[in-house]
């Protein structure tokens, strides 16, 4: 239908324009904030590559925002030019007008999902590499995700590793605490190095202390010894990296290993579920706004449309941030934290459709 193609074409143009402006503004703001930490030694090409690598993640975050703002601008323009009245007079209901928007939103959601799954993790890896080699660390939040040193072992063991190989077969600066059922230390082993050899663990430069009632009973020092560990090297594999640096398969693997180690995996679980919810954020917010956007009797200026879209986007992201904070604080599970916001937007949008439909029916429009 001609009207559907027109709405889809205008929405796509508005999306690209809005997205370009948002990405440009975010990059500019980031550059201004970090300019003092980027000296001449950084190198022009390294700076350029750094900001090129930031574009995928910024685009991933900005696409739902651009979709909402672009859709609001399109329907505001159609309302000012009387096109919404004409479409309503021809018998098209708001639900009919929402069809091309819905199809465009689904296509956008698929693109956002693929972007977050394929390109964004690689871009984050490259950013981490550039930051370490050429710029130093501009932010400090990365430290939480660099290396999980404590591991929950078998038979009441807690194992701390200062440094390890990626395959988990070579461990340096190891402290192994054996606990009783009341969580009291009964044995402490310190080893300069622990290596996996065939089917056993061999420790070198070992110190062993035994305790009872918080008092040391014995101490012995050995050049090397075979440990009776039942843990496999996979238990010590390096799963460092931010949740955004991992695809779904890597997230699942990391969550499984962190749970095995007894380490909180909520940050990674939240990111796993958000991979499926975030791509639909834009279309859900448009669904929430659409009963008012498609009202043929309301005329809006472009500035009013931008304000309306910005307000809804701000409120939506505020709900998302609240859910994220609740997960970090242990108030919500990662599943609920990821799916609660979309569910709220969906129910609020359905209520808005029902309310607006009754009003338009009273006017004799639908």
PECORMO-V113003 format. One line per field, one symbol per residue. psi: psi as a letter, one per 20 degrees, with the letter a starting at -180 (. if undefined). A space follows every 50 residues. Layout:
# PECORMO-V113003
psi = ???
This chain:
# PECORMO-V113003
psi = qghghgggghhgghgggggggggggggggggghihhinahihpghhgghg hhhigghggghighghgggggggghgghhhjjhhgghhhijprhhghigh gggghgggggggghghhggghhghghgggghhhhirohriihhhjgpohp poarkjqpppphqqrhijiopqmppoppqahjkqpippppphqpqoodkq ppqqmqpppqqpljpphrpqpqhqqpqlpiqqhhhjqokrqqhijqaggh gggggghhhhikqpjhghgghghhhhhhhjgghhhhhhhhhhhjoiippq rhhhggggghgggggghggghghghhghjjhqqhghhhigghgghgghgg hhggghhhghhhijh.
